[in-house]
Amino acid sequence: MKIDQSVTSVHAPCASYHLNLKIRCERTGGPKGLVNRSDNLAGVDEADALTEAEAEAHVQGICFKTGPPGRVGVELEWLVRDRRDPAAPVSPQRVAKALAGLGAADGDGYPGEAQKTVLNNALITVEPGGQVELSSAPAENLGELIDVTLQDLATLRDAVAGVGLELCGYGLDPLRLPERVLNLPRYAAMEGFFDRDGPWGRQMMCGTASVQVCVDAGDESEGRSGYRSRWELLHTLGPVLVAAFANSPLRDGRPTGWRSARQQVWSNLDPGRTKAPEANGDPRSAWAAYAMDASVMCVRDPGSTDWLAPPGLTFRGWLRDPVHLRQPTTDDLDYHLSTLFPPVRPRGHLELRMIDAQPGDGWIVPAAVVAALADDADAADAAMCATEPVWAARDGDPWLRAARHGPADPELSRASKGCFEAAEAALSRAGTPELIMAAVADFTERYVQQDRCPADDQLEESHP
């Protein structure tokens, strides 16, 4: 998770450019031409100021890049810890040393926002609490993605091992308290924004990690390949993915009572930027309304280190009445969009953010399951049928049930089995490489069929 400034052009029908790709599209075709923008604003030209109608049109234009689906990418966040003492703090200087050969340093010798091409065009970035993220380039198919990302991960793991560190796949740091190590105005503003509502924001920023799977938004059709259907499918699948891959049951070395305490953290944050938009039949207009009515977190000011926005200021409110602030621009809107963290975030492609980080190479399984269910129409139909009882149940929010109970929840258990069965069938039809098929089959046998998730392993290890 980070606030980024990069923009790329697209050839979507009503888009002028595409927001903030960490998952970057190939050099030719689709989104391309990654451009790094400075945080400093050299002044705001009144001609760049937005009207409310222009802002809504802009959001709708850049966030759903339509076209035939098929590509897939991943953003893999990792906690970084000392191999000899997992509970010890890790200094930013050690992480900087580990990444020195992979990316340029930023700020005081720390690679805060530095992005550098690694072995196969992946990007390495560092999160506010020192977590390291590897973002793949989008691949034309699942096999290509897994093959290339495994190579890049091997390079990254070797780099951190060289300074006595290791990458750990937990959704929430099970031992260490959150501590921000990036001293940048945007993260100070983010921390101040979330501190208004308690300690949860610091935990999210500095102590969580996820597997984010990115798939194409889809085409303009009304069928399963259409962006409307894919948007609905991915939201409907969300609780099943939370439950099946829950992997954050501990905080400060003790059980939290949640299989995914990472999702518990998210559930306590500003709902106007972390919950799914209200469904209204049109994802573009729903997302535009969501973005316009979300609170502004940062107002960039090159003359100040205090970027924290006034409490209660929405982007729509800023447009209507700038008060003592300058008039917002398109760049401000792009920046605002990058501070929204719903479970499925449209960024031209669709980014799934609800999956806990997985141990080892366990990230392969959620990437495969999401890709299979999103891109195979029969599998998508089966998954929608399997998940219907989850949403029909009257005993609480499906997202919270999934986070608290994982696949031990009866409806989620049945839905998980149905979704994984559909995914395995789709992967087989697609001729998926055996390594991926075996990983999904092993996960299904070990966890899904046993109503277990990776969090159960952590709980057993902590209380043998």
SETORLO-548048 format. One record per residue (C-alpha): residue number from 1; residue in one letter; x, y, z. Coordinates in nm, 3 decimals. Layout:
! SETORLO-548048
> NUM/A/X/Y/Z
...
//
This chain:
! SETORLO-548048
> 1/M/0.000/0.000/0.000
> 2/K/0.140/0.336/-0.094
> 3/I/0.045/0.675/-0.223
> 4/D/0.210/0.705/-0.560
> 5/Q/0.226/0.971/-0.826
> 6/S/0.288/0.776/-1.144
> 7/V/0.049/0.801/-1.435
> 8/T/0.038/0.621/-1.767
> 9/S/-0.149/0.676/-2.088
> 10/V/-0.416/0.439/-2.213
> 11/H/-0.625/0.395/-2.521
> 12/A/-0.953/0.335/-2.335
> 13/P/-1.251/0.495/-2.512
> 14/C/-1.295/0.785/-2.271
> 15/A/-0.962/0.786/-2.091
> 16/S/-0.683/1.036/-2.127
> 17/Y/-0.448/0.853/-1.894
> 18/H/-0.439/0.575/-1.641
> 19/L/-0.367/0.621/-1.274
> 20/N/-0.068/0.499/-1.081
> 21/L/0.035/0.160/-1.215
> 22/K/0.267/-0.033/-0.992
> 23/I/0.157/-0.333/-1.195
> 24/R/0.276/-0.198/-1.527
> 25/C/0.162/-0.307/-1.863
> 26/E/0.400/-0.421/-2.130
> 27/R/0.606/-0.177/-2.326
> 28/T/0.375/-0.204/-2.627
> 29/G/-0.002/-0.209/-2.621
> 30/G/-0.234/-0.120/-2.334
> 31/P/-0.119/0.111/-2.056
> 32/K/0.240/0.216/-2.111
> 33/G/0.500/0.482/-2.061
> 34/L/0.538/0.490/-1.683
> 35/V/0.618/0.847/-1.580
> 36/N/0.741/0.943/-1.235
> 37/R/0.597/1.271/-1.111
> 38/S/0.756/1.478/-0.839
> 39/D/0.570/1.538/-0.514
> 40/N/0.652/1.908/-0.547
> 41/L/0.395/2.128/-0.716
> 42/A/0.546/2.421/-0.897
> 43/G/0.227/2.621/-0.848
> 44/V/-0.125/2.568/-0.976
> 45/D/-0.239/2.723/-1.300
> 46/E/-0.604/2.830/-1.276
> 47/A/-0.657/2.671/-1.615
> 48/D/-0.581/2.333/-1.454
> 49/A/-0.853/2.371/-1.191
> 50/L/-1.140/2.123/-1.210
> 51/T/-1.514/2.157/-1.208
> 52/E/-1.722/1.894/-1.031
> 53/A/-1.854/1.754/-1.359
> 54/E/-1.503/1.736/-1.505
> 55/A/-1.379/1.553/-1.196
> 56/E/-1.653/1.290/-1.216
> 57/A/-1.593/1.238/-1.586
> 58/H/-1.220/1.207/-1.524
> 59/V/-1.266/0.936/-1.260
> 60/Q/-1.502/0.739/-1.482
> 61/G/-1.264/0.771/-1.775
> 62/I/-0.942/0.649/-1.617
> 63/C/-1.043/0.377/-1.372
> 64/F/-1.202/0.116/-1.600
> 65/K/-0.982/0.052/-1.903
> 66/T/-1.192/-0.178/-2.115
> 67/G/-1.081/-0.442/-2.359
> 68/P/-1.068/-0.821/-2.389
> 69/P/-0.960/-0.960/-2.049
> 70/G/-0.682/-1.212/-2.002
> 71/R/-0.378/-1.051/-1.844
> 72/V/-0.289/-1.099/-1.479
> 73/G/-0.040/-0.950/-1.234
> 74/V/0.044/-0.961/-0.866
> 75/E/0.165/-0.719/-0.601
> 76/L/0.330/-0.915/-0.321
> 77/E/0.387/-0.739/0.010
> 78/W/0.624/-0.894/0.262
> 79/L/0.709/-0.827/0.623
> 80/V/1.086/-0.804/0.664
> 81/R/1.243/-0.944/0.979
> 82/D/1.574/-1.053/1.126
> 83/R/1.642/-1.420/1.057
> 84/R/1.787/-1.479/1.404
> 85/D/1.544/-1.270/1.608
> 86/P/1.200/-1.233/1.444
> 87/A/1.076/-1.002/1.719
> 88/A/1.361/-0.753/1.679
> 89/P/1.306/-0.422/1.498
> 90/V/1.472/-0.400/1.157
> 91/S/1.640/-0.070/1.085
> 92/P/1.567/0.103/0.755
> 93/Q/1.942/0.110/0.691
> 94/R/1.952/-0.271/0.677
> 95/V/1.667/-0.282/0.428
> 96/A/1.836/-0.007/0.226
> 97/K/2.156/-0.210/0.218
> 98/A/1.970/-0.520/0.103
> 99/L/1.801/-0.334/-0.181
> 100/A/2.102/-0.124/-0.281
> 101/G/2.168/-0.338/-0.585
> 102/L/1.803/-0.345/-0.687
> 103/G/1.690/0.016/-0.659
> 104/A/1.817/0.367/-0.601
> 105/A/1.805/0.505/-0.247
> 106/D/1.562/0.781/-0.160
> 107/G/1.567/1.046/0.108
> 108/D/1.818/0.984/0.387
> 109/G/1.972/0.681/0.226
> 110/Y/1.645/0.488/0.252
> 111/P/1.470/0.352/-0.058
> 112/G/1.135/0.492/0.048
> 113/E/0.962/0.547/-0.282
> 114/A/1.246/0.425/-0.502
> 115/Q/1.130/0.200/-0.782
> 116/K/1.376/0.002/-0.987
> 117/T/1.343/-0.260/-1.254
> 118/V/1.460/-0.595/-1.124
> 119/L/1.513/-0.915/-1.320
> 120/N/1.196/-0.921/-1.529
> 121/N/1.054/-0.570/-1.504
> 122/A/0.911/-0.611/-1.155
> 123/L/0.915/-0.308/-0.929
> 124/I/1.050/-0.314/-0.574
> 125/T/0.905/-0.058/-0.333
> 126/V/0.910/-0.009/0.043
> 127/E/0.601/0.047/0.255
> 128/P/0.567/0.292/0.547
> 129/G/0.660/0.032/0.811
> 130/G/0.949/-0.116/0.615
> 131/Q/0.751/-0.387/0.437
> 132/V/0.889/-0.467/0.093
> 133/E/0.661/-0.505/-0.207
> 134/L/0.733/-0.675/-0.536
> 135/S/0.496/-0.571/-0.815
> 136/S/0.505/-0.781/-1.129
> 137/A/0.462/-0.658/-1.480
> 138/P/0.128/-0.780/-1.617
> 139/A/0.158/-1.114/-1.791
> 140/E/-0.033/-1.246/-2.089
> 141/N/-0.118/-1.564/-1.900
> 142/L/-0.092/-1.721/-1.557
> 143/G/0.199/-1.950/-1.641
> 144/E/0.411/-1.660/-1.760
> 145/L/0.328/-1.459/-1.448
> 146/I/0.423/-1.736/-1.207
> 147/D/0.745/-1.823/-1.389
> 148/V/0.872/-1.467/-1.407
> 149/T/0.766/-1.371/-1.055
> 150/L/0.934/-1.675/-0.901
> 151/Q/1.257/-1.565/-1.065
> 152/D/1.221/-1.210/-0.937
> 153/L/1.136/-1.330/-0.587
> 154/A/1.447/-1.547/-0.582
> 155/T/1.654/-1.237/-0.662
> 156/L/1.482/-1.035/-0.391
> 157/R/1.512/-1.312/-0.131
> 158/D/1.882/-1.349/-0.202
> 159/A/1.928/-0.974/-0.158
> 160/V/1.764/-0.959/0.185
> 161/A/1.929/-1.283/0.301
> 162/G/2.264/-1.124/0.226
> 163/V/2.216/-0.886/0.521
> 164/G/2.063/-1.142/0.757
> 165/L/1.698/-1.062/0.682
> 166/E/1.408/-1.263/0.545
> 167/L/1.076/-1.201/0.373
> 168/C/0.780/-1.328/0.575
> 169/G/0.431/-1.393/0.441
> 170/Y/0.192/-1.293/0.719
> 171/G/-0.111/-1.069/0.679
> 172/L/-0.028/-0.891/1.007
> 173/D/0.302/-0.879/1.192
> 174/P/0.248/-1.138/1.469
> 175/L/0.521/-1.009/1.700
> 176/R/0.624/-0.647/1.646
> 177/L/0.437/-0.326/1.713
> 178/P/0.383/-0.099/1.410
> 179/E/0.639/0.174/1.358
> 180/R/0.658/0.409/1.061
> 181/V/1.006/0.433/0.910
> 182/L/0.932/0.645/0.600
> 183/N/0.968/1.011/0.691
> 184/L/0.782/1.160/0.398
> 185/P/0.506/1.425/0.404
> 186/R/0.243/1.199/0.248
> 187/Y/0.293/0.925/0.505
> 188/A/0.298/1.172/0.791
> 189/A/-0.034/1.305/0.659
> 190/M/-0.172/0.953/0.624
> 191/E/-0.070/0.872/0.980
> 192/G/-0.227/1.192/1.111
> 193/F/-0.546/1.127/0.916
> 194/F/-0.591/0.776/1.053
> 195/D/-0.481/0.872/1.407
> 196/R/-0.802/1.074/1.437
> 197/D/-0.989/0.743/1.473
> 198/G/-0.752/0.535/1.684
> 199/P/-0.454/0.300/1.638
> 200/W/-0.585/0.101/1.343
> 201/G/-0.434/0.319/1.071
> 202/R/-0.082/0.279/1.204
> 203/Q/-0.129/-0.097/1.215
> 204/M/-0.250/-0.099/0.856
> 205/M/0.032/0.122/0.731
> 206/C/0.319/-0.034/0.921
> 207/G/0.226/-0.389/1.016
> 208/T/0.019/-0.548/0.739
> 209/A/0.100/-0.727/0.413
> 210/S/-0.113/-0.871/0.135
> 211/V/-0.126/-1.056/-0.191
> 212/Q/-0.290/-0.824/-0.441
> 213/V/-0.407/-0.990/-0.761
> 214/C/-0.463/-0.766/-1.063
> 215/V/-0.682/-0.860/-1.359
> 216/D/-0.814/-0.674/-1.659
> 217/A/-1.132/-0.474/-1.605
> 218/G/-1.304/-0.644/-1.900
> 219/D/-1.478/-0.528/-2.213
> 220/E/-1.793/-0.325/-2.274
> 221/S/-2.020/-0.627/-2.321
> 222/E/-2.297/-0.740/-2.086
> 223/G/-2.154/-1.094/-2.061
> 224/R/-1.902/-1.252/-1.828
> 225/S/-1.615/-1.076/-2.004
> 226/G/-1.776/-0.736/-1.947
> 227/Y/-1.645/-0.501/-1.682
> 228/R/-1.981/-0.481/-1.505
> 229/S/-1.999/-0.857/-1.461
> 230/R/-1.636/-0.885/-1.355
> 231/W/-1.678/-0.605/-1.101
> 232/E/-1.978/-0.785/-0.950
> 233/L/-1.804/-1.124/-0.953
> 234/L/-1.489/-1.005/-0.777
> 235/H/-1.685/-0.831/-0.502
> 236/T/-1.905/-1.137/-0.456
> 237/L/-1.597/-1.359/-0.429
> 238/G/-1.430/-1.128/-0.179
> 239/P/-1.537/-1.294/0.148
> 240/V/-1.447/-1.639/0.014
> 241/L/-1.097/-1.513/-0.067
> 242/V/-1.065/-1.350/0.275
> 243/A/-1.168/-1.674/0.447
> 244/A/-0.972/-1.922/0.236
> 245/F/-0.645/-1.729/0.257
> 246/A/-0.680/-1.582/0.608
> 247/N/-0.329/-1.571/0.755
> 248/S/-0.314/-1.315/1.035
> 249/P/-0.451/-1.456/1.363
> 250/L/-0.186/-1.313/1.597
> 251/R/-0.102/-0.970/1.732
> 252/D/0.182/-0.910/1.980
> 253/G/0.232/-1.287/1.994
> 254/R/-0.124/-1.362/2.109
> 255/P/-0.438/-1.483/1.931
> 256/T/-0.675/-1.205/1.832
> 257/G/-0.989/-1.415/1.791
> 258/W/-0.980/-1.341/1.418
> 259/R/-0.845/-1.563/1.142
> 260/S/-0.765/-1.245/0.950
> 261/A/-0.680/-0.972/1.198
> 262/R/-0.554/-0.778/0.898
> 263/Q/-0.914/-0.754/0.781
> 264/Q/-1.015/-0.661/1.136
> 265/V/-0.776/-0.368/1.106
> 266/W/-0.925/-0.261/0.773
> 267/S/-1.279/-0.289/0.912
> 268/N/-1.196/-0.024/1.173
> 269/L/-1.066/0.231/0.923
> 270/D/-1.252/0.512/0.744
> 271/P/-1.531/0.320/0.565
> 272/G/-1.556/0.590/0.300
> 273/R/-1.220/0.478/0.160
> 274/T/-1.194/0.111/0.267
> 275/K/-1.536/-0.047/0.210
> 276/A/-1.680/-0.141/-0.126
> 277/P/-1.884/0.124/-0.311
> 278/E/-2.259/0.088/-0.298
> 279/A/-2.384/-0.116/-0.594
> 280/N/-2.596/0.087/-0.833
> 281/G/-2.568/-0.115/-1.153
> 282/D/-2.300/0.106/-1.306
> 283/P/-1.947/0.053/-1.165
> 284/R/-1.814/0.368/-1.328
> 285/S/-2.066/0.603/-1.173
> 286/A/-2.057/0.418/-0.840
> 287/W/-1.680/0.453/-0.822
> 288/A/-1.690/0.819/-0.925
> 289/A/-1.941/0.896/-0.649
> 290/Y/-1.734/0.698/-0.398
> 291/A/-1.418/0.886/-0.489
> 292/M/-1.582/1.228/-0.485
> 293/D/-1.742/1.170/-0.145
> 294/A/-1.432/1.022/0.021
> 295/S/-1.242/1.240/0.266
> 296/V/-0.928/1.407/0.137
> 297/M/-0.621/1.276/0.315
> 298/C/-0.341/1.491/0.173
> 299/V/-0.315/1.837/0.021
> 300/R/0.030/1.861/-0.132
> 301/D/0.225/2.177/-0.058
> 302/P/0.589/2.210/-0.169
> 303/G/0.639/2.486/0.087
> 304/S/0.538/2.273/0.384
> 305/T/0.593/1.933/0.540
> 306/D/0.235/1.933/0.675
> 307/W/0.010/1.791/0.405
> 308/L/-0.274/1.677/0.633
> 309/A/-0.612/1.785/0.495
> 310/P/-0.870/1.956/0.718
> 311/P/-1.101/1.708/0.898
> 312/G/-1.418/1.618/0.711
> 313/L/-1.310/1.763/0.376
> 314/T/-1.431/1.547/0.087
> 315/F/-1.302/1.591/-0.265
> 316/R/-1.647/1.705/-0.371
> 317/G/-1.647/1.958/-0.087
> 318/W/-1.301/2.080/-0.186
> 319/L/-1.421/2.140/-0.541
> 320/R/-1.731/2.325/-0.430
> 321/D/-1.564/2.543/-0.169
> 322/P/-1.183/2.551/-0.154
> 323/V/-1.206/2.783/0.153
> 324/H/-0.845/2.859/0.245
> 325/L/-0.706/2.588/0.018
> 326/R/-0.616/2.632/-0.345
> 327/Q/-0.854/2.506/-0.612
> 328/P/-0.793/2.131/-0.673
> 329/T/-0.651/2.011/-1.004
> 330/T/-0.657/1.688/-1.201
> 331/D/-0.325/1.594/-1.038
> 332/D/-0.485/1.639/-0.696
> 333/L/-0.769/1.412/-0.800
> 334/D/-0.528/1.145/-0.921
> 335/Y/-0.342/1.169/-0.594
> 336/H/-0.669/1.141/-0.400
> 337/L/-0.766/0.828/-0.594
> 338/S/-0.439/0.665/-0.489
> 339/T/-0.538/0.707/-0.122
> 340/L/-0.857/0.499/-0.156
> 341/F/-0.827/0.136/-0.046
> 342/P/-1.150/-0.061/-0.109
> 343/P/-1.135/-0.441/-0.144
> 344/V/-1.152/-0.414/-0.524
> 345/R/-0.989/-0.099/-0.657
> 346/P/-1.030/0.007/-1.020
> 347/R/-0.706/0.144/-1.159
> 348/G/-0.770/0.081/-1.526
> 349/H/-0.735/-0.284/-1.427
> 350/L/-0.906/-0.429/-1.116
> 351/E/-0.687/-0.475/-0.811
> 352/L/-0.802/-0.724/-0.544
> 353/R/-0.678/-0.607/-0.205
> 354/M/-0.853/-0.840/0.041
> 355/I/-0.610/-1.135/0.047
> 356/D/-0.362/-1.178/0.334
> 357/A/0.004/-1.231/0.250
> 358/Q/0.082/-1.602/0.218
> 359/P/0.378/-1.804/0.346
> 360/G/0.655/-1.897/0.103
> 361/D/0.525/-1.929/-0.251
> 362/G/0.166/-1.967/-0.133
> 363/W/0.078/-1.649/-0.327
> 364/I/0.062/-1.869/-0.639
> 365/V/-0.270/-2.016/-0.526
> 366/P/-0.476/-1.695/-0.488
> 367/A/-0.331/-1.565/-0.814
> 368/A/-0.437/-1.885/-0.990
> 369/V/-0.783/-1.904/-0.831
> 370/V/-0.866/-1.539/-0.907
> 371/A/-0.743/-1.562/-1.266
> 372/A/-0.933/-1.886/-1.327
> 373/L/-1.264/-1.761/-1.187
> 374/A/-1.237/-1.420/-1.353
> 375/D/-1.145/-1.538/-1.703
> 376/D/-1.344/-1.861/-1.746
> 377/A/-1.717/-1.795/-1.797
> 378/D/-1.828/-2.138/-1.676
> 379/A/-1.613/-2.105/-1.364
> 380/A/-1.749/-1.757/-1.298
> 381/D/-2.105/-1.885/-1.321
> 382/A/-2.026/-2.168/-1.082
> 383/A/-1.858/-1.932/-0.836
> 384/M/-2.154/-1.695/-0.838
> 385/C/-2.386/-1.986/-0.756
> 386/A/-2.153/-2.112/-0.484
> 387/T/-2.130/-1.775/-0.313
> 388/E/-2.499/-1.687/-0.324
> 389/P/-2.575/-1.845/0.019
> 390/V/-2.293/-1.643/0.177
> 391/W/-2.468/-1.321/0.087
> 392/A/-2.816/-1.458/0.156
> 393/A/-2.732/-1.550/0.517
> 394/R/-2.878/-1.317/0.778
> 395/D/-2.614/-1.362/1.048
> 396/G/-2.383/-1.070/0.986
> 397/D/-2.161/-0.900/0.731
> 398/P/-1.998/-1.165/0.506
> 399/W/-1.668/-0.975/0.508
> 400/L/-1.650/-0.975/0.888
> 401/R/-1.764/-1.337/0.917
> 402/A/-1.490/-1.437/0.675
> 403/A/-1.227/-1.241/0.868
> 404/R/-1.331/-1.372/1.207
> 405/H/-1.407/-1.737/1.133
> 406/G/-1.236/-1.812/0.804
> 407/P/-1.364/-2.127/0.631
> 408/A/-1.498/-2.260/0.962
> 409/D/-1.810/-2.053/0.884
> 410/P/-2.055/-2.306/0.731
> 411/E/-2.169/-2.093/0.436
> 412/L/-1.815/-1.985/0.359
> 413/S/-1.694/-2.343/0.385
> 414/R/-1.941/-2.460/0.121
> 415/A/-1.874/-2.159/-0.098
> 416/S/-1.497/-2.208/-0.078
> 417/K/-1.528/-2.571/-0.184
> 418/G/-1.748/-2.475/-0.478
> 419/C/-1.519/-2.193/-0.589
> 420/F/-1.201/-2.399/-0.567
> 421/E/-1.365/-2.686/-0.757
> 422/A/-1.466/-2.442/-1.031
> 423/A/-1.120/-2.287/-1.037
> 424/E/-0.944/-2.623/-1.066
> 425/A/-1.169/-2.721/-1.356
> 426/A/-1.099/-2.390/-1.531
> 427/L/-0.725/-2.424/-1.481
> 428/S/-0.737/-2.774/-1.626
> 429/R/-0.933/-2.654/-1.931
> 430/A/-0.674/-2.382/-1.986
> 431/G/-0.384/-2.629/-1.988
> 432/T/-0.226/-2.462/-1.685
> 433/P/0.132/-2.572/-1.602
> 434/E/0.160/-2.860/-1.356
> 435/L/0.341/-2.653/-1.092
> 436/I/0.036/-2.428/-1.060
> 437/M/-0.214/-2.711/-1.074
> 438/A/-0.026/-2.894/-0.801
> 439/A/-0.011/-2.585/-0.579
> 440/V/-0.388/-2.532/-0.605
> 441/A/-0.462/-2.902/-0.551
> 442/D/-0.235/-2.918/-0.245
> 443/F/-0.396/-2.606/-0.094
> 444/T/-0.742/-2.744/-0.161
> 445/E/-0.663/-3.075/0.006
> 446/R/-0.477/-2.927/0.303
> 447/Y/-0.703/-2.633/0.377
> 448/V/-1.026/-2.600/0.178
> 449/Q/-1.144/-2.958/0.218
> 450/Q/-1.054/-2.948/0.589
> 451/D/-1.226/-2.614/0.660
> 452/R/-0.887/-2.471/0.748
> 453/C/-0.678/-2.173/0.637
> 454/P/-0.311/-2.075/0.684
> 455/A/-0.407/-1.889/1.002
> 456/D/-0.478/-2.225/1.166
> 457/D/-0.114/-2.324/1.115
> 458/Q/0.001/-2.008/1.292
> 459/L/-0.232/-2.072/1.584
> 460/E/-0.111/-2.429/1.622
> 461/E/0.254/-2.323/1.607
> 462/S/0.200/-2.051/1.869
> 463/H/0.015/-2.290/2.105
> 464/P/0.145/-2.641/2.033
//
